[in-house]
Amino acid sequence: MNCDCREVTNKLIDIVEDNIPESQKRSIQNHLTTCPQCNRLVKRFARVWKELSTAEKLTPSERFWPGLRAKIEDYENPPLLREKIITGLKNSLRPAAVSLIFLLGGLFGYHLGNLPHMESTPPVMLYVEQYVQDFQDFQEGSVSDFYMKYETQNQQEVP
């Protein structure tokens, strides 16, 4: 890239808006006629510049500028090495911790599945049997005996 090409690229906006002094205008025009790359660049830039001038103007939201400033400050002030190491450890250990939890859950379930089965009657059944047996030992002719027999007699009558 020679000196004239640099001058054209540095003054693209001024060339398109025709804000160049007459003394420089002739040298730029001469360069544009002799350099097809710069001529093509100026024509393309002029088209884009014209489209941008007619485009709808957008205004950013109120959160845009503070957010942009924060991102620039984060970029310009990188975190300390210690913070980078801690963040890296957190990010790498999190999947390992989740995997460990699933592994321990699987091992715990396997352990529960391999517990020896109780061949005798479970304690709940023992309690129920004792409770029912207490109701069977009523004295003949007592009020409790009357209600127990009444209940069993009525159930037998119903088909």
C-alpha positions as CSV (number, residue, x, y, z in Angstrom):
1,M,0.0,0.0,0.0
2,N,1.6,3.2,-1.1
3,C,1.3,6.7,0.5
4,D,-1.6,7.8,-1.8
5,C,-3.7,4.6,-1.0
6,R,-3.2,5.3,2.8
7,E,-4.3,8.9,2.3
8,V,-7.5,7.7,0.5
9,T,-8.3,5.1,3.2
10,N,-7.7,7.7,5.9
11,K,-10.0,10.2,4.4
12,L,-12.9,8.0,3.1
13,I,-15.6,9.9,4.9
14,D,-14.3,13.3,3.8
15,I,-14.1,12.1,0.2
16,V,-17.6,10.7,0.2
17,E,-19.0,13.9,1.9
18,D,-16.9,16.1,-0.4
19,N,-15.1,17.9,2.5
20,I,-11.7,17.9,1.0
21,P,-9.7,21.1,0.2
22,E,-9.3,21.8,-3.5
23,S,-5.5,21.3,-3.3
24,Q,-5.9,17.7,-2.2
25,K,-9.0,17.0,-4.3
26,R,-7.0,16.9,-7.6
27,S,-4.3,14.5,-6.2
28,I,-7.0,12.2,-4.8
29,Q,-9.0,12.3,-8.1
30,N,-5.8,11.5,-10.0
31,H,-5.0,8.6,-7.7
32,L,-8.6,7.2,-8.0
33,T,-8.3,7.2,-11.8
34,T,-5.0,5.3,-11.7
35,C,-5.8,2.9,-8.7
36,P,-8.7,0.6,-9.3
37,Q,-8.6,-0.8,-5.8
38,C,-9.0,2.6,-4.2
39,N,-11.7,3.6,-6.7
40,R,-13.7,0.5,-5.9
41,L,-13.2,1.1,-2.2
42,V,-14.5,4.7,-2.4
43,K,-17.5,3.6,-4.5
44,R,-18.5,0.8,-2.1
45,F,-18.0,3.1,0.9
46,A,-20.1,5.8,-0.7
47,R,-22.9,3.3,-1.2
48,V,-22.8,2.1,2.4
49,W,-22.4,5.7,3.7
50,K,-25.5,6.7,1.8
51,E,-27.5,3.8,3.2
52,L,-26.4,4.6,6.7
53,S,-27.5,8.2,6.4
54,T,-31.0,7.2,5.3
55,A,-31.3,4.4,7.9
56,E,-33.5,4.7,10.9
57,K,-31.7,6.2,13.9
58,L,-31.8,3.9,16.9
59,T,-31.3,5.0,20.5
60,P,-29.9,2.5,22.9
61,S,-31.6,1.6,26.2
62,E,-30.7,3.1,29.5
63,R,-28.8,0.0,30.5
64,F,-26.6,-0.1,27.4
65,W,-24.0,2.4,28.3
66,P,-23.4,1.2,31.9
67,G,-23.3,-2.4,30.7
68,L,-20.8,-1.4,27.9
69,R,-18.6,0.4,30.4
70,A,-18.6,-2.6,32.7
71,K,-17.6,-4.9,29.9
72,I,-14.8,-2.6,28.9
73,E,-13.5,-2.3,32.5
74,D,-13.6,-6.1,32.8
75,Y,-11.6,-6.4,29.6
76,E,-9.1,-3.7,30.6
77,N,-8.7,-5.0,34.2
78,P,-8.3,-8.8,33.8
79,P,-8.9,-10.8,37.0
80,L,-5.9,-11.8,39.2
81,L,-4.2,-15.1,38.7
82,R,-5.6,-16.4,42.0
83,E,-9.2,-15.5,40.8
84,K,-8.6,-17.3,37.5
85,I,-7.4,-20.4,39.3
86,I,-10.3,-20.4,41.7
87,T,-12.8,-19.9,38.8
88,G,-11.1,-22.7,36.8
89,L,-11.3,-25.1,39.8
90,K,-15.0,-24.3,40.4
91,N,-15.8,-24.9,36.7
92,S,-13.8,-28.1,36.5
93,L,-14.9,-29.5,39.9
94,R,-18.6,-28.9,39.5
95,P,-19.1,-31.8,37.0
96,A,-16.9,-34.0,39.1
97,A,-19.0,-33.2,42.2
98,V,-22.3,-34.0,40.4
99,S,-20.8,-37.3,39.1
100,L,-19.6,-38.2,42.6
101,I,-23.1,-37.6,44.0
102,F,-24.6,-39.9,41.4
103,L,-22.0,-42.5,42.0
104,L,-22.5,-42.4,45.8
105,G,-26.3,-42.6,45.3
106,G,-25.8,-45.7,43.1
107,L,-23.5,-47.3,45.6
108,F,-25.9,-46.6,48.4
109,G,-28.8,-48.1,46.4
110,Y,-26.7,-51.1,45.6
111,H,-25.8,-51.5,49.3
112,L,-29.5,-51.3,50.3
113,G,-30.4,-53.9,47.7
114,N,-27.9,-56.3,49.1
115,L,-28.9,-56.1,52.7
116,P,-29.9,-59.6,54.0
117,H,-33.6,-60.2,53.8
118,M,-35.4,-60.7,57.1
119,E,-36.7,-64.3,57.0
120,S,-38.7,-63.8,60.2
121,T,-41.9,-61.9,60.6
122,P,-41.3,-58.1,60.4
123,P,-41.9,-56.2,63.6
124,V,-45.0,-54.6,62.3
125,M,-46.7,-57.9,61.7
126,L,-45.8,-59.0,65.2
127,Y,-47.5,-56.0,66.6
128,V,-50.6,-56.6,64.5
129,E,-50.8,-60.3,65.6
130,Q,-50.5,-59.3,69.3
131,Y,-53.1,-56.6,68.9
132,V,-55.6,-59.0,67.2
133,Q,-54.9,-61.7,69.8
134,D,-55.8,-59.3,72.6
135,F,-59.2,-58.9,71.0
136,Q,-59.8,-62.7,70.8
137,D,-59.3,-63.3,74.6
138,F,-62.5,-61.7,75.8
139,Q,-64.5,-63.3,78.6
140,E,-67.6,-65.1,77.5
141,G,-70.7,-62.9,78.0
142,S,-68.8,-59.6,78.4
143,V,-69.8,-56.5,76.5
144,S,-66.6,-56.8,74.3
145,D,-67.5,-60.4,73.5
146,F,-71.1,-59.3,72.6
147,Y,-69.8,-56.6,70.1
148,M,-67.2,-59.0,68.6
149,K,-69.7,-61.8,68.1
150,Y,-72.3,-59.3,66.8
151,E,-69.9,-58.0,64.2
152,T,-68.9,-61.5,63.0
153,Q,-72.6,-62.8,63.0
154,N,-73.7,-59.8,60.9
155,Q,-70.9,-60.4,58.4
156,Q,-71.9,-64.0,58.0
157,E,-75.5,-63.2,57.3
158,V,-74.8,-60.8,54.5
159,P,-74.3,-62.7,51.2
